[in-house]
């Protein structure tokens, strides 16, 4: 019925350790998630600034109208807004009209500001015996340094110098899922493992000096944020299971994220929502244990934690899976409160869901990234 999207009936299952090889009760759990954003709310100021980029009154009006319909009220940045009436974009002069910073300058700022944001999320995580951490996974697509954030975190938290470190780099907004998938496999293979999973993104370092409406509208979505999760075999929090990954056919150019001379260049094609909706519609037709839903109806799940890539992306998921409007309430609330923080976004949604979830409830987490790739897993709220 949907021949253009066969992969959604045959979601790729990476060769991970199967729980069936161990005692039946063995699972990996996200025990807790800590979240943090920088102190500077830039959303309204950016709307004011963005409108000034267009000399064409039609484009200016369209930009403002799209901003009103974005479903976003707040976004945060390590950069504080300047006096926009005096043409000061930010207080530090990081961004100057017709003279935006080079990639080198942006990476220097990432190197300086990523760790403090991670430590804010660590503080929100609560009390953890960091001397017992065995593995550290850091996911980020907005900065590169070496030695990097992984070693900065190791030293700042006093982690054992023998901790196993892994970087999940440049996988875009979907990177939280591969990071958790790796943590899941580690815990299934080593039940005593204690894995710290960090998603840190400074998206606002990559605004471009552009007058292209599609480009400027994409900047309207992004903010900075960080999550830190503790994953162990202790039955507390949410149990992880059924990881799935699929590349949507003929979608390679719809979301791209490339290193340029002036930061990283993002392209979000207007066809993304329709492509997602059509593919998810195909997934609901599959009664196959390898598919996204494993033969279950979307309404069988109590929670849908979807990466808040934008209002139109959430609308597409709702439409493609034929979900009730209430199903994506948590994801929409994260979009409203923080915007799109790339890989950290879905972790914010999971954290919010965990605060009020009922033991025994089941859910699906779903995120999209460059490729166009869909990454997902299912989870069960622990009754511990």
Long-range contacts (C-beta under 8 A, 24 or more apart in sequence): 1-282, 1-285, 2-278, 2-279, 2-281, 2-282, 2-285, 4-249, 4-250, 4-278, 5-248, 5-249, 5-278, 5-279, 5-282, 6-249, 7-246, 7-247, 7-248, 7-249, 8-246, 8-248, 8-279, 8-280, 8-282, 8-283, 8-286, 8-291, 8-292, 8-374, 9-282, 9-283, 9-285, 9-286, 9-288, 9-290, 9-291, 10-288, 10-290, 10-291, 11-244, 11-245, 11-246, 11-290, 11-291, 11-292, 11-376, 12-244, 12-245, 12-246, 12-247, 13-243, 13-244, 13-245, 13-290, 14-181, 14-243, 14-245, 16-181, 16-184, 16-185, 16-188, 16-243, 17-185, 17-188, 17-189, 18-188, 19-188, 19-241, 22-188, 22-191, 25-235, 26-188, 26-191, 26-233, 27-188, 27-233, 27-235, 27-239, 27-240, 27-241, 28-183, 28-184, 28-186, 28-187, 28-188, 28-231, 28-232, 28-233, 28-239, 28-240, 29-231, 29-232, 29-233, 29-234, 29-235, 29-236, 29-237, 29-238, 29-239, 29-240, 29-382, 30-180, 30-229, 30-230, 30-231, 30-237, 30-238, 30-240, 30-350, 30-354, 30-379, 31-229, 31-230, 31-231, 31-232, 31-234, 31-236, 31-237, 32-125, 32-126, 32-229, 32-230, 32-237, 33-125, 33-227, 33-228, 33-229, 33-230, 33-347, 33-350, 33-351, 33-354, 34-121, 34-122, 34-123, 34-124, 34-125, 34-126, 34-227, 34-228, 34-229, 34-351, 35-121, 35-124, 35-225, 35-226, 35-227, 35-228, 35-344, 35-347, 35-348, 35-351, 36-117, 36-118, 36-120, 36-121, 36-123, 36-124, 36-225, 36-226, 36-227, 37-76, 37-117, 37-223, 37-224, 37-225, 37-226, 37-338, 37-341, 38-76, 38-77, 38-78, 38-113, 38-117, 38-224, 39-76, 39-80, 40-76, 40-77, 40-78, 40-79, 40-80, 40-81, 41-74, 41-75, 41-76, 42-75, 42-76, 42-77, 42-79, 42-81, 42-204, 42-223, 43-72, 43-73, 43-74, 43-75, 43-223, 43-339, 45-81, 45-84, 46-75, 46-219, 46-220, 47-220, 48-84, 49-84, 49-89, 50-216, 50-219, 50-220, 52-84, 53-210, 53-211, 53-216, 54-211, 54-213, 54-216, 55-211, 59-213, 62-213, 63-213, 63-216, 63-217, 63-220, 66-217, 66-220, 67-220, 69-311, 70-220, 70-221, 70-310, 70-311, 71-310, 71-311, 71-314, 71-332, 71-335, 71-336, 72-220, 72-221, 72-311, 72-335, 72-336, 72-339, 73-336, 73-337, 74-223, 74-336, 74-337, 74-338, 74-339, 75-204, 75-222, 75-223, 75-338, 75-339, 76-223, 76-224, 76-225, 76-338, 76-339, 77-204, 77-223, 77-224, 78-109, 78-113, 78-117, 78-202, 78-204, 78-205, 78-224, 79-204, 95-207, 97-209, 98-209, 99-209, 100-207, 100-208, 100-209, 100-262, 100-263, 101-262, 101-263, 102-261, 102-262, 103-259, 103-260, 103-261, 103-262, 103-263, 103-264, 106-143, 106-205, 106-206, 106-263, 107-143, 107-144, 107-145, 109-202, 109-205, 110-142, 110-143, 110-144, 110-145, 110-202, 110-205, 111-143, 111-145, 113-202, 114-140, 114-143, 114-149, 114-152, 114-200, 114-202, 114-226, 115-149, 115-152, 115-153, 115-156, 117-200, 117-202, 117-224, 117-225, 117-226, 118-149, 118-152, 118-153, 118-156, 118-198, 118-200, 118-226, 118-228, 119-156, 120-226, 121-198, 121-200, 121-226, 121-227, 121-228, 122-157, 122-228, 124-228, 125-228, 125-229, 125-230, 128-196, 128-230, 130-157, 130-158, 130-159, 130-196, 131-158, 131-159, 131-160, 132-194, 133-157, 133-159, 133-160, 133-163, 133-194, 133-195, 133-196, 134-160, 134-163, 134-164, 134-190, 134-192, 134-193, 134-194, 134-195, 135-163, 135-164, 135-165, 135-166, 135-183, 135-186, 135-193, 135-194, 135-195, 135-196, 136-163, 136-164, 136-165, 136-166, 136-195, 136-196, 136-198, 137-165, 137-166, 137-167, 137-168, 137-179, 137-182, 137-183, 137-195, 137-196, 137-197, 137-198, 138-165, 138-166, 138-167, 138-168, 138-198, 138-199, 138-200, 139-167, 139-168, 139-169, 139-171, 139-175, 139-176, 139-178, 139-179, 139-197, 139-198, 139-199, 139-200, 139-343, 140-167, 140-168, 140-169, 140-175, 140-199, 140-200, 140-201, 140-343, 141-169, 141-170, 141-171, 141-172, 141-173, 141-175, 141-201, 141-257, 141-264, 141-342, 141-343, 142-201, 142-202, 142-203, 142-205, 142-206, 142-264, 142-342, 143-202, 143-205, 144-169, 149-198, 149-200, 153-196, 153-198, 159-196, 170-257, 171-343, 171-369, 171-370, 172-255, 172-257, 172-342, 172-343, 172-369, 172-370, 173-307, 173-309, 173-340, 173-342, 173-343, 173-345, 173-367, 173-368, 173-369, 174-307, 174-343, 174-367, 174-368, 174-369, 174-373, 174-374, 174-375, 175-199, 175-342, 175-343, 175-369, 176-227, 176-307, 176-343, 176-344, 176-345, 176-346, 176-347, 176-367, 177-243, 177-245, 177-346, 177-365, 177-367, 177-375, 177-376, 177-377, 178-245, 178-375, 179-343, 180-229, 180-231, 180-240, 180-243, 180-377, 181-243, 181-375, 181-377, 183-229, 183-231, 184-231, 184-240, 184-243, 184-377, 186-231, 187-231, 187-232, 187-233, 191-233, 192-233, 193-232, 193-233, 194-230, 194-231, 194-232, 195-230, 195-231, 195-232, 196-228, 196-229, 196-230, 196-231, 197-228, 197-229, 197-230, 197-231, 198-226, 198-227, 198-228, 199-226, 199-227, 199-228, 199-342, 199-343, 199-344, 199-347, 200-226, 200-344, 201-225, 201-226, 201-341, 201-342, 201-343, 201-344, 203-340, 203-341, 203-342, 205-263, 206-263, 206-264, 206-265, 206-266, 207-263, 208-262, 208-263, 208-265, 209-262, 214-268, 214-270, 215-266, 215-267, 218-266, 218-267, 218-268, 221-309, 221-310, 221-339, 221-340, 222-339, 222-340, 222-341, 222-342, 223-338, 223-339, 223-340, 223-341, 224-341, 225-338, 225-341, 225-344, 225-345, 225-348, 226-344, 227-344, 227-347, 227-348, 227-351, 229-347, 234-384, 235-382, 235-384, 236-382, 236-384, 237-354, 237-382, 238-350, 238-354, 238-357, 238-363, 238-379, 238-380, 238-381, 238-382, 239-379, 239-380, 239-382, 240-377, 240-379, 241-377, 241-378, 241-379, 241-380, 242-294, 242-377, 242-378, 243-375, 243-376, 243-377, 244-290, 244-291, 244-292, 244-374, 244-375, 244-376, 244-377, 245-373, 245-374, 245-375, 245-376, 246-279, 246-292, 246-373, 246-374, 247-371, 247-372, 247-373, 247-374, 248-275, 248-276, 248-279, 248-371, 248-372, 248-373, 248-374, 251-275, 251-371, 251-372, 252-371, 252-372, 254-372, 255-368, 255-369, 255-370, 255-371, 255-372, 256-370, 257-370, 268-310, 272-312, 272-313, 272-316, 272-368, 272-372, 273-312, 273-313, 273-315, 273-316, 274-316, 275-372, 276-313, 276-316, 276-317, 276-320, 276-368, 276-372, 276-374, 277-316, 277-317, 277-319, 277-320, 278-320, 279-320, 279-374, 280-316, 280-317, 280-320, 280-321, 281-320, 281-321, 283-320, 283-321, 284-320, 284-321, 284-322, 292-364, 292-366, 292-374, 292-376, 293-364, 294-378, 298-322, 298-323, 298-327, 299-323, 299-324, 300-362, 301-362, 301-363, 301-364, 301-378, 302-357, 302-358, 302-361, 302-362, 302-363, 303-330, 303-353, 303-357, 303-361, 303-362, 303-363, 303-364, 303-379, 304-328, 304-331, 304-363, 304-364, 304-366, 305-330, 305-331, 305-346, 305-349, 305-350, 305-353, 305-363, 305-364, 305-365, 305-366, 306-331, 306-346, 306-349, 306-365, 306-366, 306-367, 307-331, 307-340, 307-345, 307-346, 307-349, 307-366, 307-367, 307-368, 308-332, 308-334, 308-335, 308-339, 308-340, 308-345, 308-346, 308-349, 309-340, 309-345, 309-367, 309-368, 310-335, 310-340, 311-335, 313-368, 317-366, 343-367, 354-381, 357-381, 359-383, 359-384
